Amino acid sequence: MSVEHVTPGPPPGIPTAPPAPHAATVGESFATPLAHHFRDFGQQHEAGTLGMWLFLATEVLFFGGVLTAYEIYHYLYPQAFEAGSQRLYTSIGAVHTLGLLGSSLTMALAVRAAQAGQGRRILQLFLALTMALGLAFLVLKGVEYYLDYREHLVPNLDFHPEGWPAGVNQRPAQIFFSFYFVLTAIHATHMVIGLGLMALVLVLAGRGRYTPDNYTAVDCLGLYWHFVDIVWVFLLPLLYLIR
């Protein structure tokens, strides 16, 4: 006759310790990154997109202030601003625009791929195409800056353009080029930030983080990138197409 061993339990009235929490693996943490203070992914997505829209509203105020100052000086010195605009490379500006419009398309397709669950490879492909177009924009902008420097169009550094129209004061023209370099440099800085965030999203997409229920990061990145593209659509006529 065998005797069954029974493990004694805790004395009555003493609460038992809760079971140890399950340690999430790396794959699980990337697959289900629902923050603890949200009820579900839908609520998390709404909060994330609302935060991005609020951030973009502050960016509109920032660019709006600089563009308002630009328009005031444009009103005061229309001939100098027109002469300065004619020295810019309109063809390069057109290529910039086409590249950014293409990147908006690929970014929208990336958001759609994440939303529809088309697979991490499709999402990574569209993100990579968007990054390639953005990097091409920055490289071409660097070439354009070099050409401007070679033609002595940098204000307060090397500003004495050859063949300047007679009767047009170069002093207010330097104000135009100051706005040109400041606005395009700020825009390029926003693009560099966007490309850095896109590289992070690209890595996380390869780890399977984004699903049809959880694609907030991709959606917010898309909103940011579309905003950067829209800013350029305003800069193109203001800087390159003054006639």
Salt bridges, closest charged atoms under 4 A:
GLU28 OE1 - HIS22 NE2 3.40
ASP40 OD2 - ARG39 NE 3.63
GLU59 OE1 - HIS190 NE2 2.28
GLU71 OE1 - HIS74 ND1 3.74
GLU144 OE1 - HIS96 NE2 3.20
GLU144 OE1 - LYS141 NZ 2.81
ASP158 OD2 - HIS152 ND1 2.72
ASP158 OD1 - HIS160 ND1 3.36
ASP219 OD2 - HIS45 NE2 3.18
